[in-house]
Amino acid sequence: MFSASAPLPVSPSDKAVKDVELSTFKVDVLEASKEALVLVDFWATWCGPCKQLTPLLEKIARESKGTVRLAKIDVDKNQPIAQQMGVQSVPSVFAFAQGRPVDAFAGALPEAQVKAWVEQLVKTAGIPSSDEKPGFDTALQQAADFLSTKDTSTARSIYADILDMEPTNVAAYVGLVRCFLEEGDGPSVREMLENAPPDMAKDKSFAPLRTALELLEQAAQGGGQTSELEAVLTQNPNDHQIRFDLAMAYYANGKREEAVDCLLEIVRKSRTWNEDAARKQLVKFFEAFGAMDPLTIATRKRLSSLLFS
C-alpha cells in the first residue's frame, strides 16, 4: 500500500519525476516527450485520491529506466496550465508523446489498470522500452578507463550522469564508490555504502567495497608516514610490525605494489607471524582490488610460490 501522505517534494536531480510549472512546461513536458512518455499529473494538496495515485505514478516512472517520466503539476499554483489542458477535476493524468497529448484519464485508477495503460501507450507511441534502449555499456567503460588512469573527477561525472538517468544502475553506483576510494575519501565511501538502496546493497560487488573501506580506515588509523617508517625499517629490517605498518601506509597513499611487496616479504621471512597477519591482509587486498585485477593475479602467484615452495 502507498502512503496516504501528500506527494513528496521532488529532488532537483531526479530526471524521472519533476515538479513542473508554466515556465518549465515546454522543456519538461513537450521537449521531454520526444525522448520518453511523459505523464502529466494534475494534483492538489487537498485531494485525497491524489495521495494514492501520485506515489504510484512516481514508482512507475522511476522503475521505467527512462522510458517514462512524470511531470507533477499542482493545480492550485498553476491554474493557467490546468485551464489550458481542460482539467475539470483532480487527479487528472495526461500522457504526452512526441510533443503532443496522446491520452488521458481522471480519478485514481487501480495500480494494475494504470500500469496496463502506460505499457500500451509506450508501445503505441513507438517509445523504446528500457530493454530496447541503448545500454550504458559505453559510458561505463569510459568511466572505468578514466578511473584506471586516476582521473576520478571525470569518472565521477560520468557515473553520476548514469545514476541520474538510472538510479538503480549497480555498476555506476559501485564505480562512483570506487572513485571516492581512489581519492581516499573514506567518509563519502561509508555514506554511500550505508545509504545504498537495500536491494542494491545485496549485490555481490558491494563486498569488495566494504573490504576496501575497512582497509582505508585501517590505513588511516596507522598514521605513520612512509618516509619515517622506511627509515625505521632500514635500521630494523626484521621488525615485521614496522613492515606491516609500512604496507598499510603505502596502501593509504595509493602505492598498491609497494604495499603488496611489504606483505609478501613478511610472508617470506615469517609465514605465521602474528597469526598469519600478512597473508590475511593480502587476501583482503585481493578482495578490494578485484579478482581479475592484474596485481591480484600476479600477487596470488607470488604468494603461492612462497607458501608451497
C-alpha positions in Angstrom: 0.0 0.0 0.0 1.1 3.5 -0.7 1.3 6.1 2.0 -1.7 8.4 2.4 0.6 11.4 2.8 0.9 14.2 0.4 3.2 13.7 -2.6 6.8 14.1 -1.6 8.9 17.0 -2.8 11.0 16.2 -5.9 14.8 16.3 -5.8 16.2 18.7 -8.4 18.4 15.9 -9.7 15.6 13.5 -10.2 15.0 13.3 -14.0 12.3 10.7 -13.7 10.0 12.8 -11.6 9.8 16.6 -11.7 7.6 19.4 -10.3 6.5 21.4 -13.3 5.2 25.0 -13.7 4.4 27.2 -16.7 8.0 28.3 -17.2 9.3 24.7 -17.4 6.3 23.0 -19.1 7.8 23.3 -22.6 11.1 21.7 -21.6 9.9 19.2 -19.0 6.8 18.0 -20.9 6.9 18.9 -24.6 10.6 18.5 -25.3 11.0 15.6 -22.8 8.1 13.7 -24.5 10.3 13.4 -27.6 12.6 11.1 -25.6 10.1 9.3 -23.3 6.5 9.0 -22.5 5.7 11.9 -20.2 2.8 11.6 -17.7 1.4 14.9 -16.6 -0.2 14.5 -13.1 -2.5 17.4 -12.1 -2.9 17.1 -8.3 -3.7 19.2 -5.3 -2.7 19.0 -1.6 -6.3 18.7 -0.5 -7.1 15.9 -2.9 -7.4 12.5 -1.2 -7.2 10.3 -4.3 -4.1 12.2 -5.4 -2.3 10.9 -2.3 -2.8 7.4 -3.6 -2.3 7.9 -7.4 0.8 10.2 -7.4 3.1 7.8 -5.5 2.1 5.1 -7.9 2.9 7.3 -10.9 6.3 8.2 -9.3 7.0 4.5 -8.8 6.2 3.7 -12.4 8.4 6.5 -13.7 11.4 5.7 -11.5 11.2 2.0 -12.3 10.9 2.5 -16.1 14.7 3.3 -16.5 14.0 6.3 -18.6 11.1 5.1 -20.7 8.5 7.0 -18.7 8.8 10.4 -16.9 6.4 12.1 -14.6 5.6 15.8 -14.6 3.7 16.8 -11.4 1.6 20.0 -11.6 -0.1 21.5 -8.5 -3.3 22.9 -9.9 -3.7 25.5 -7.1 -0.3 27.0 -8.1 -0.7 26.5 -11.9 -4.3 27.4 -12.9 -3.3 28.7 -16.4 -1.9 25.2 -17.3 -4.9 23.4 -15.8 -7.3 25.6 -17.7 -5.4 25.3 -21.0 -5.5 21.5 -20.6 -9.2 21.5 -19.7 -8.7 19.9 -16.3 -12.1 19.5 -14.7 -11.1 17.6 -11.6 -8.1 16.1 -9.8 -6.4 13.8 -10.1 -6.2 14.1 -13.9 -3.4 12.5 -15.8 -2.4 13.3 -19.4 0.1 11.3 -21.4 2.4 13.2 -23.9 4.5 11.6 -26.7 6.4 13.4 -29.4 5.4 16.8 -28.2 1.6 16.3 -28.0 -1.0 14.8 -25.7 -2.0 11.2 -26.7 -4.3 10.1 -24.0 -5.7 11.0 -20.5 -7.8 9.8 -17.6 -9.3 11.3 -14.5 -9.6 9.8 -11.0 -7.5 7.3 -9.1 -7.4 4.1 -11.1 -6.2 0.7 -9.7 -2.5 0.1 -10.0 -2.9 -2.8 -12.5 -5.1 -0.6 -14.7 -2.6 2.3 -14.6 0.3 0.1 -15.4 -1.5 -1.5 -18.3 -2.5 1.9 -19.7 1.1 3.1 -19.5 2.5 -0.1 -21.1 0.0 0.3 -24.0 0.9 3.9 -24.6 4.6 3.1 -24.6 4.0 0.6 -27.4 1.6 2.7 -29.5 3.7 5.8 -29.2 6.8 4.0 -30.5 8.9 4.6 -27.5 11.6 2.0 -27.0 11.2 0.1 -23.8 14.0 0.1 -21.2 15.2 -3.3 -22.6 15.3 -1.9 -26.1 17.1 1.3 -25.3 20.8 1.5 -25.7 22.6 0.5 -22.5 25.2 2.3 -20.6 28.0 -0.1 -21.5 30.0 2.5 -23.5 29.6 5.2 -20.8 30.5 2.7 -18.0 33.6 1.6 -19.9 34.7 5.2 -20.5 34.3 5.9 -16.8 36.3 2.8 -15.9 39.0 3.9 -18.3 39.2 7.3 -16.7 39.2 5.7 -13.2 42.1 3.4 -14.2 44.2 6.4 -15.2 43.2 8.1 -11.8 41.1 10.8 -13.5 38.5 10.3 -10.8 36.9 13.7 -11.5 35.8 12.7 -15.0 34.9 9.2 -13.9 32.7 10.5 -11.1 30.9 12.9 -13.5 30.1 10.0 -15.9 28.9 7.7 -13.1 26.8 10.5 -11.7 25.2 11.1 -15.0 24.3 7.5 -15.4 22.8 7.4 -12.0 20.7 10.5 -12.8 19.2 8.5 -15.7 19.1 5.2 -14.0 19.3 5.4 -10.2 19.3 1.6 -9.8 22.4 1.1 -12.0 24.6 -1.0 -9.7 27.7 -0.7 -11.9 27.6 3.1 -11.9 27.0 3.2 -8.1 29.9 0.8 -7.5 32.1 2.9 -9.9 31.2 6.1 -8.0 32.2 4.5 -4.7 35.5 3.3 -6.2 36.2 6.9 -7.3 35.9 8.0 -3.7 38.1 5.1 -2.6 40.7 6.1 -5.1 40.6 9.6 -3.7 40.9 8.3 -0.1 37.6 9.8 0.8 36.5 7.4 3.5 33.6 9.4 4.8 32.0 9.6 1.3 32.5 5.9 0.8 30.9 5.0 4.1 28.0 7.3 3.4 27.3 5.8 0.0 27.6 2.2 1.3 25.3 2.9 4.3 22.7 4.8 2.1 22.7 2.3 -0.8 19.2 1.0 -1.6 18.6 -2.3 0.2 18.2 -4.3 -3.0 21.3 -2.8 -4.5 23.4 -3.3 -1.3 22.8 -7.1 -1.6 24.8 -7.2 -4.8 28.0 -9.2 -4.6 30.0 -6.3 -6.0 29.5 -4.4 -2.7 31.6 -6.9 -0.6 34.9 -5.7 -2.1 33.9 -2.1 -1.5 33.3 -2.8 2.2 36.6 -4.6 2.4 38.3 -1.6 0.7 36.7 0.8 3.1 37.9 -1.3 6.1 41.5 -1.2 4.6 41.3 2.5 4.0 40.1 3.2 7.6 42.7 0.8 9.0 45.4 2.6 7.0 44.2 6.0 8.1 44.4 4.9 11.8 48.0 3.8 11.4 49.0 7.4 11.0 52.6 6.6 10.0 54.4 8.5 7.2 56.1 6.2 4.7 59.4 8.1 4.9 59.6 7.7 8.7 58.6 4.0 8.6 61.1 3.3 5.8 63.9 4.9 7.9 62.9 2.8 10.9 62.7 -0.4 8.8 66.2 0.3 7.4 67.5 0.2 10.9 65.3 -2.8 11.9 64.8 -5.0 8.7 63.4 -7.9 10.7 60.7 -5.8 12.5 57.7 -7.3 10.9 55.2 -4.9 12.6 57.0 -1.9 11.2 57.0 -3.5 7.7 53.3 -4.3 8.1 52.6 -0.7 9.1 54.6 0.5 6.1 52.5 -1.7 3.9 49.3 0.0 5.2 50.9 3.4 4.8 51.8 2.6 1.2 48.2 1.4 0.6 46.8 4.7 2.1 49.0 6.6 -0.4 47.8 4.6 -3.4 51.1 2.6 -3.7 49.5 -0.8 -4.1 52.6 -2.6 -5.5 54.8 -1.4 -2.6 52.2 -2.4 -0.1 52.0 -5.9 -1.6 55.7 -6.2 -1.7 56.0 -5.5 2.0 53.4 -8.1 3.0 55.0 -10.7 0.7 58.3 -10.0 2.4 56.8 -10.7 5.8 55.4 -14.0 4.5 58.8 -14.9 3.0 60.6 -14.2 6.3 58.0 -15.5 8.7 54.9 -17.1 7.3 53.0 -17.4 10.6 53.9 -14.0 12.1 51.1 -12.6 14.2 48.7 -15.4 13.4 49.3 -15.2 9.6 48.5 -11.5 9.6 50.4 -10.7 6.4 48.8 -13.4 4.4 45.3 -12.5 5.7 45.9 -8.9 4.8 46.9 -9.9 1.3 43.6 -11.7 1.0 41.8 -8.5 1.9 43.8 -6.7 -0.7 42.8 -9.2 -3.3 39.1 -8.7 -2.5 39.5 -4.9 -2.5 41.4 -4.9 -5.8 39.1 -7.4 -7.5 39.8 -11.0 -8.6 40.7 -10.1 -12.1 42.9 -7.1 -11.3 46.4 -7.7 -12.8 48.0 -7.0 -9.4 45.8 -9.6 -7.7 46.6 -12.2 -10.3 50.4 -11.6 -10.1 50.5 -11.4 -6.3 48.5 -14.6 -5.9 51.1 -16.4 -8.0 53.9 -14.9 -5.9 52.2 -15.8 -2.7 51.6 -19.4 -3.8 55.2 -19.9 -4.7 56.2 -18.7 -1.2 53.7 -20.9 0.6 54.2 -24.0 -1.4 57.9 -23.8 -2.3 
